[in-house]
């Protein structure tokens, strides 16, 4: 079977492209036991967040850790101290967009924390000794791999009037007001 003229007008290009995407919002609860019996919680913050990600099947596994610091008062609000604990977590982020036409198994996984771990609430437990800390975090992940795309090649080349064509398009500020900022991210929400 010989190729037609139409078939000769296409080229296949091998390139790196995003071939998988996912997004996950997580909430976690951690219980800490300060060295003193807390009277009240004065503050709670999370620092030293570190994570890495790898592909596992049709999902990305994000493994990380962070330090939770609780500033609390004790002895009937007469003294203060800071309790620190390192917490580890694993988030499984499903790939909602997944291209099966990847050419090799050499994939690059990119994970970005779009919501760094932060404290929602820190409360003294009813037993009077432990502190419950509610934390939220959110990740976007992408898988980059080699894939093949087809492009149309104009058999006549670029026409002479192409450079002379006027591409001036005026956009008024009011037109931007109607844009939905979540339009591109809408397909990633669960």
C-alpha positions in Angstrom: 0.0 0.0 0.0 1.6 3.2 -1.0 1.2 6.4 1.0 -1.1 9.1 -0.4 -0.1 12.7 -0.9 -2.1 13.5 2.2 -0.1 11.0 4.3 3.1 12.7 3.1 2.0 16.0 4.6 2.3 14.7 8.1 5.5 14.3 10.2 5.8 12.4 13.5 7.8 14.2 16.2 9.1 12.5 19.3 9.0 14.9 22.2 8.7 15.1 26.0 5.3 16.0 27.2 3.0 15.8 30.2 1.4 12.4 30.0 -0.2 12.2 33.4 -1.7 14.6 35.9 -3.3 14.4 39.3 -4.3 16.5 42.3 -5.1 15.6 45.9 -6.2 17.6 49.0 -5.6 15.8 52.3 -6.4 16.5 55.9 -4.7 14.6 58.8 -5.0 14.5 62.5 -2.0 14.1 64.7 -1.9 13.6 68.5 1.1 15.0 70.5 2.0 14.6 74.1 3.8 17.6 75.5 6.2 17.1 78.4 3.9 19.2 80.7 0.2 19.1 81.1 -1.0 22.0 78.8 -3.4 24.6 80.1 -4.0 26.3 76.7 -2.6 26.3 73.2 -0.9 29.6 72.3 0.1 28.7 68.8 0.9 25.8 66.4 2.9 25.9 63.2 4.5 23.5 60.8 8.1 23.8 59.5 10.7 21.8 57.6 8.4 20.3 55.1 10.2 17.8 52.8 8.8 15.3 50.3 9.6 13.2 47.3 7.3 11.4 44.8 7.4 8.3 42.6 5.1 6.6 40.2 3.3 3.5 41.5 0.9 2.0 39.0 -1.7 4.6 37.9 -0.9 6.9 40.8 1.9 9.0 42.3 3.0 8.2 45.8 4.1 11.3 47.7 6.2 10.6 50.8 7.0 13.4 53.1 7.6 14.7 56.6 7.3 17.9 58.6 7.8 19.2 62.1 4.8 20.2 64.2 5.6 22.9 66.8 3.0 23.6 69.6 3.5 26.6 71.8 1.5 26.0 74.9 1.1 27.3 78.5 1.1 25.1 81.6 0.9 25.5 85.4 -2.3 27.5 85.1 -1.0 29.8 82.4 2.1 30.8 84.4 4.7 29.2 82.1 5.1 28.3 78.4 7.0 25.7 76.4 7.2 24.4 72.8 6.6 20.8 72.0 8.1 19.5 68.7 7.4 16.3 66.8 8.4 15.1 63.3 5.5 13.5 61.5 5.7 11.4 58.3 2.9 10.9 55.8 2.1 9.2 52.5 -0.4 10.6 50.0 -1.5 8.5 47.0 -2.4 10.9 44.2 -4.4 9.2 41.4 -3.7 10.2 37.9 -6.9 11.5 36.4 -5.3 12.3 33.0 -3.1 9.4 31.9 -1.7 9.0 28.4 -1.1 5.3 27.5 1.1 6.2 24.4 4.3 6.9 26.3 7.3 5.6 24.4 9.6 4.6 27.2 9.5 3.7 30.9 11.9 6.5 31.7 9.4 8.9 33.3 9.9 12.1 35.3 7.6 12.7 38.2 7.0 16.3 39.3 5.1 17.0 42.5 4.3 20.5 43.8 2.8 21.3 47.1 0.2 24.0 46.2 -1.0 24.0 49.8 2.0 23.6 52.2 1.0 21.7 55.3 -0.6 24.1 57.7 -2.5 23.9 61.0 -6.3 24.1 60.9 -6.8 23.6 64.6 -4.9 22.6 67.7 -6.8 21.6 70.8 -6.1 20.1 74.2 -7.7 16.6 74.3 -10.4 15.8 76.9 -7.8 13.8 78.9 -6.0 17.1 79.6 -2.5 15.8 78.5 -2.5 15.3 74.8 -2.9 17.8 72.0 -4.8 17.1 68.8 -3.5 18.9 65.7 -5.5 19.1 62.4 -3.4 19.6 59.3 -4.2 20.2 55.6 -2.0 19.9 52.5 -2.5 19.7 48.8 -0.4 18.4 45.9 -0.5 18.6 42.1 1.6 15.9 40.3 2.6 15.5 36.7 4.3 12.7 34.8 6.6 13.7 31.9 7.6 11.1 29.3 8.5 10.7 25.7 5.5 10.6 23.3 4.9 10.9 19.6 2.9 13.6 18.0 1.8 14.1 14.4 2.0 17.6 12.8 0.7 18.7 9.4 3.3 20.2 7.1 2.0 22.6 4.4 3.2 21.1 1.1 3.3 24.6 -0.4 5.5 26.0 2.4 4.8 29.3 4.0 2.9 31.7 1.7 4.4 35.1 1.0 1.5 36.9 2.5 1.9 35.1 5.8 4.4 37.7 7.1 2.3 40.5 5.9 -0.9 39.3 7.5 -2.1 41.6 10.3 -2.4 39.7 13.6 -3.4 42.7 15.7 -6.2 41.7 18.1 -7.3 44.2 20.7 -8.7 42.8 23.9 -10.4 45.1 26.3 -9.9 44.8 30.1 -13.6 44.1 30.5 -13.2 40.9 28.5 -10.8 39.5 31.2 -13.4 39.9 33.9 -15.5 37.1 32.3 -12.7 34.6 32.4 -13.0 31.7 34.8 -9.6 31.4 36.6 -10.4 27.7 37.4 -11.2 26.7 33.8 -7.9 24.8 33.2 -7.9 23.2 36.6 -11.5 22.1 36.5 -10.7 18.7 35.0 -8.3 17.8 37.8 -10.8 18.3 40.7 -12.1 15.1 42.2 
